[in-house]
Amino acid sequence: MRVLVTGGSGYIGTRLLASLARRPDVDEILDLDVRPPRQEVPKVRWVERSVTEDLRDVFTANGKIDLAMHLAWVLDPLHDGMKQRAICMGGTQRFLDGCAAGDVKHVFFMSSATAYGAHPGHAEPVSEAEPLKDQHHMQYSAEKRDAEALFDRFAGDRPGTLVQVARPCVVGGPNVSNYIFRSLERPLTLRVLGKDPGVQVVHEEDVADALVAIVESRVPGAFNVAAEGGFSLSELYRHMGVRCLPVPMSALLSLVNMAWRRKWTAVTEAPPDFVYFIAYPWLVSTRRIQEETGFKFRYTARETVDAYLEARRRRLEGPTEETR
């Protein structure tokens, strides 16, 4: 079987390629990315291409694609919203156009738990049956929700095509490097006064393996992905040794808005709407992935954060005599 993965050279894509390559029924994996693979993996062939370009020729050349997985996305927010949309939403449409041209029968999208929206009404972890709310969103989460709508339309227009979606929570582990974890490395972090939502984290290795488990299950629809356990936001700050200053929500929104516009990255690397995601819950239930695919998470939320902290400690200490 031949597999195509967009964004296969990225943080999760790198681990996904390795997980896919271990499957005996996989003959070739096309890594469609602007960057070469981070490591050499058997069965992987790099196709240098941006999702901002027409992709149909890749899907129709040199044999049929049996499974296409779309991971290419902008995680760290761009100040150029139009460019970010061209990559994320434009790239999603081009991916689906390629799937249609190549008559791909198994299509997969890595969405996000943020697609549910951060909302005061999410008192309990939400299941996949919960509608994706219109509030509250930042560009990243709104476009994940909108991209899912494109996949739903694609599935409706092409009966017989298997369409699957994964919705991971915050992904962490020893190799993570993004604006969320960088915000937890500052000497002082701001949070919303009177708000202390729950936080879920999932290990980078578990995410890659969960994506493969979803694909292997051949069960259509969406699957939440989050490790067992979790933290309240204040507990997470304490566990990571982060000092935080509670600020009224209106004041924090104004401050982050000004810092975002002026590119004060010492204050924030995220747009002001990200404040909603540290004010309101967006916890997800993982009953479906465990019951319908049999997947078992190897790492708890606490073990995931501890793996990140240990890797960070080693980076700060620098190379030892043994690793020089």
Secondary structure, DSSP 8 states (H G I E B T S, - for coil): -EEEEETTTSHHHHHHHHHHHT-TT--EEEEEESS--SS--TTEEEEE--TTS--HHHHHSSS--SEEEE-----S--S-HHHHHIIIIIHHHHHHHHHHHTT-SEEEEE--GGGG---TT--S-B-TTS---SSS--HHHHHHHHHHHHHHHHHHHSTT-EEEEEEE-EEESTT--SHHHHHTTSSEEEEETT---EE-EEEHHHHHHHHHHHHHHT--EEEEE--S--EEHHHHHHHTT-EEEEE-HHHHHHHHHHHHHTT-TTT-SS-GGGGGGGTS---B--HHHHHHH----SS-HHHHHHHHHHHHHHHHH---TTT-
